[in-house]
C-alpha cells in the first residue's frame, strides 16, 4: 500500500510538472527587441545626421508593465570622424575607453604613415557612461556621420527571468521527488524529466546572460579617417619623416636594381649550355660557307 501511494504521488507530481512546462513553452514570445542589431557597414564620410532611438516604444506601449520595472534598452551608436593624426587619435580613443570602464571588442587599421589611413573600432561601454562617452568621442575630430539607436527589450527580459525562475522551481521539485522515488522505473522517469528541465534551464540562462550583457554594455562603432590636408592650419605633416621615407625609397631602388642584375646573371648562366650547343652547330656551318664562297671559279671560255 505504501509503494502504491508513493507511485501515485510521483506520477501526479510528474504530470503536474509536465503540464507547467507545456504552459511555459506556449508562453514563449519573440519580442521585437530580442534580436541584437548586427554592426552596420561603415557609413559614408561627408554627411552629418543624428537619429533617435528606434524601437524604444511610446509610453502607451508599456502601460501594462509595472512602474517599478526598470526599462531595459540595448543601446548602439555609430560615429564617423575625420582626424589629422591617426596615431594620436587612436591613442586618445583607447585611453577614453579605459577611463570609461569599457573595452575594445574589435579593431582594424589600413594604410601607411604619410598616406590617408583608415581605422575602425567596435567598443563596449557601460550603459551608464554611454551618453557621456559619445559627447567626449565627438571631440576627437570632425564628426561627419553620427547615429544612435536602441531596442526596447524590457518585456523579453522580464519573460526570460520568469521562465528561468519557473524552471528552477521545477528542478528543485524534481530533486525532492527523486529523493522519495523507490523503484528503478520511478528513478529513471524522474531523471529523464530532470534532464529535460536542466537542458531548458541552461539554454535560457545562456540567452539571458547574453541579453543582460547587451543591456549593461552599449555597443559603439567608430570609423576614423586621417585627412591631414583638411586642416585649416598650416602644418608640416607632409614632411614628417621625409628623410626616413627618402632613404627607404633609395634602398628599395638599389635593391630592385641589384635584383634585376642578379636575375640577368641567373638567366645567362641558365642559357649558357644551350648557347654552347648552338655555337657548336652554327660555327662549323659558317666556316664551311665562308670557305666555299672563297673558292675561285674557273673562267668561262
C-alpha positions in Angstrom: 0.0 0.0 0.0 2.8 2.4 0.8 4.5 1.7 -2.6 1.2 2.4 -4.4 0.8 5.7 -2.6 4.4 6.7 -3.4 3.9 5.7 -7.0 0.7 7.7 -7.3 2.4 10.7 -5.7 5.4 10.6 -8.1 3.1 10.1 -11.2 0.9 13.0 -10.1 3.9 15.3 -9.5 5.4 14.4 -12.8 2.1 15.1 -14.6 1.8 18.5 -12.9 5.4 19.4 -13.8 4.9 18.4 -17.5 1.7 20.5 -17.6 3.5 23.5 -16.2 6.4 23.1 -18.6 4.0 23.0 -21.5 2.3 26.2 -20.4 5.7 27.8 -20.1 6.7 26.8 -23.6 3.4 28.1 -25.1 4.1 31.5 -23.4 7.4 31.9 -25.2 7.3 35.1 -27.2 9.7 36.6 -29.7 9.8 40.3 -28.9 10.9 42.9 -31.4 14.0 43.8 -29.4 15.1 40.2 -28.9 17.4 40.1 -31.9 20.6 42.0 -31.4 21.3 44.5 -34.2 24.2 43.5 -36.4 27.1 46.0 -36.9 26.3 48.2 -39.9 28.7 48.9 -42.7 30.9 51.9 -42.3 28.8 55.0 -43.2 29.9 57.3 -45.9 32.0 60.3 -44.8 30.8 63.7 -45.7 27.3 63.9 -44.1 26.2 64.5 -40.6 23.0 63.1 -39.2 21.5 62.2 -35.8 18.9 59.6 -35.4 16.9 59.0 -32.2 16.3 55.7 -30.5 14.4 53.1 -32.5 12.1 50.5 -31.0 12.1 52.3 -27.7 8.3 52.4 -27.8 5.9 55.1 -26.7 4.6 55.2 -23.1 1.4 53.5 -24.1 3.3 50.5 -25.4 4.4 49.6 -21.9 1.4 50.7 -20.0 0.8 47.1 -18.9 4.2 46.9 -17.3 4.5 47.8 -13.6 6.0 51.2 -12.9 8.5 49.6 -10.6 10.1 47.7 -13.6 13.2 49.3 -15.0 13.2 49.7 -18.7 15.8 47.6 -20.4 17.4 49.0 -23.6 20.0 47.7 -25.9 21.8 50.9 -27.0 24.0 51.3 -30.0 25.8 54.2 -31.7 28.0 54.9 -34.8 30.5 57.7 -35.4 32.5 58.6 -38.5 35.3 61.0 -37.6 38.0 62.7 -39.6 41.3 63.2 -37.7 44.5 64.9 -38.6 46.8 62.4 -36.8 45.7 58.8 -36.7 48.2 57.6 -34.2 47.3 60.4 -31.7 43.6 59.8 -32.3 43.8 56.0 -31.7 45.9 56.5 -28.5 43.3 59.0 -27.2 40.4 56.8 -28.1 41.9 53.8 -26.3 42.5 56.0 -23.2 38.9 57.2 -23.3 37.6 53.6 -23.4 39.8 52.6 -20.4 38.7 55.6 -18.4 35.0 54.7 -19.1 35.5 51.1 -17.9 34.8 49.7 -21.3 36.8 47.6 -23.8 37.7 47.4 -27.4 35.9 44.4 -28.8 37.3 44.6 -32.3 39.7 46.9 -34.3 41.4 47.2 -37.7 43.6 49.8 -39.4 44.7 50.2 -43.0 47.1 52.5 -44.9 50.7 53.5 -44.3 52.1 56.6 -42.4 52.2 59.7 -44.6 49.1 58.5 -46.5 45.4 58.7 -45.8 44.7 56.0 -43.3 41.5 54.4 -42.0 40.7 52.6 -38.7 37.5 51.0 -37.4 36.7 50.1 -33.8 33.9 48.2 -32.0 33.7 49.5 -28.5 31.7 48.1 -25.5 31.0 50.8 -22.9 28.9 50.6 -19.7 25.4 51.8 -20.3 25.6 54.4 -17.6 28.6 56.0 -19.3 27.1 55.8 -22.8 25.9 59.4 -23.4 28.9 61.0 -21.7 31.3 58.8 -23.7 29.6 59.9 -27.0 30.0 63.5 -26.1 33.7 63.0 -25.4 34.0 61.0 -28.6 32.7 63.9 -30.7 35.7 66.0 -29.6 38.1 63.5 -31.2 37.9 65.2 -34.6 35.5 66.4 -37.3 32.3 64.3 -37.0 31.0 63.5 -40.5 28.3 61.0 -39.5 26.6 60.1 -36.3 23.9 57.6 -35.4 22.3 56.5 -32.2 19.6 53.8 -31.9 18.2 51.4 -29.3 15.9 48.4 -28.9 13.5 48.1 -26.0 13.9 44.5 -24.6 12.0 45.1 -21.3 9.3 42.5 -21.9 11.7 39.9 -23.3 14.0 40.5 -20.3 11.1 40.0 -17.8 9.9 36.9 -19.7 13.3 35.3 -19.6 13.6 36.0 -15.9 10.2 34.5 -15.2 10.8 31.3 -17.2 14.2 30.8 -15.5 12.6 31.1 -12.1 9.9 28.6 -13.1 12.4 26.1 -14.4 14.5 26.5 -11.3 11.5 25.7 -9.1 10.7 22.6 -11.3 14.3 21.4 -10.9 14.1 21.8 -7.1 10.8 19.9 -7.0 12.1 17.1 -9.2 15.1 16.7 -6.9 12.7 16.3 -4.0 10.7 13.7 -5.9 13.9 11.9 -6.8 14.8 11.5 -3.1 11.4 9.9 -2.5 11.5 7.5 -5.5 11.9 3.9 -4.5 11.8 1.8 -7.7 14.2 1.9 -10.7 11.4 2.8 -13.0 10.4 5.8 -10.9 14.0 7.0 -10.7 14.5 6.8 -14.5 11.3 8.7 -15.1 12.3 11.5 -12.7 15.8 11.7 -14.0 14.6 11.9 -17.6 12.3 14.8 -16.7 15.1 16.4 -14.7 17.4 16.2 -17.7 14.9 17.9 -19.9 14.3 20.7 -17.4 18.0 21.3 -16.9 18.6 21.5 -20.6 16.0 24.2 -21.0 17.3 26.0 -17.9 20.9 26.0 -19.3 19.7 27.3 -22.7 17.6 30.1 -21.2 20.3 31.0 -18.7 22.8 31.4 -21.6 20.3 33.5 -23.6 19.7 35.7 -20.5 23.4 36.3 -19.8 23.9 37.4 -23.4 20.9 39.7 -23.3 22.0 41.1 -19.9 25.5 41.8 -21.3 23.9 43.8 -24.2 21.8 45.8 -21.8 24.6 46.5 -19.4 27.2 47.4 -22.1 26.3 49.6 -25.1 28.0 49.0 -28.4 29.7 51.8 -30.4 31.1 51.5 -33.9 33.8 54.2 -34.6 35.2 54.8 -38.0 38.3 57.1 -38.3 39.8 58.6 -41.4 43.1 60.5 -41.4 42.8 63.7 -43.5 45.8 66.0 -42.8 45.0 68.1 -45.9 41.7 69.0 -44.4 43.3 71.1 -41.6 42.7 74.8 -41.7 46.1 75.3 -40.1 49.4 75.1 -42.0 51.3 72.0 -40.7 54.3 70.0 -41.7 52.5 66.7 -41.6 53.6 66.0 -45.3 57.3 66.5 -44.3 57.1 64.3 -41.3 59.7 61.6 -41.6 60.7 62.8 -45.1 64.4 61.8 -44.7 63.5 58.4 -43.4 61.0 57.8 -46.3 63.5 59.1 -48.8 66.3 56.8 -47.6 63.8 53.9 -47.6 63.0 54.7 -51.2 66.7 54.8 -52.2 67.2 51.5 -50.6 64.2 50.0 -52.4 65.6 51.3 -55.7 69.1 49.9 -55.2 67.7 46.6 -54.1 65.4 46.5 -57.2 68.4 47.2 -59.4 70.6 44.6 -57.8 67.7 42.1 -58.0 67.4 42.8 -61.7 71.2 42.3 -62.3 71.1 39.1 -60.3 68.2 37.9 -62.4 70.1 38.7 -65.6 73.2 36.7 -64.4 71.0 33.8 -63.4 69.3 33.9 -66.8 72.7 34.0 -68.6 74.1 31.0 -66.6 70.8 29.1 -67.2 71.1 29.7 -71.0 74.8 29.0 -71.2 74.6 25.3 -72.1 72.1 26.0 -74.9 74.3 28.8 -76.2 77.4 26.5 -76.3 75.4 23.8 -78.1 74.1 26.3 -80.6 77.7 27.6 -81.2 78.9 24.0 -81.9 76.3 23.7 -84.6 76.4 27.2 -86.2 80.2 27.9 -86.2 81.1 24.9 -88.4 78.3 25.8 -90.8 79.5 29.4 -91.1 83.1 28.3 -91.7 82.0 25.9 -94.4 80.0 28.5 -96.2 82.9 31.0 -95.9 85.4 28.6 -97.4 83.0 27.7 -100.2 82.5 31.3 -101.1 86.2 32.0 -101.2 87.0 29.2 -103.7 87.8 30.8 -107.2 85.7 29.8 -110.1 87.1 28.7 -113.5 86.9 31.4 -116.2 84.4 30.8 -119.0 85.7 30.3 -122.5 
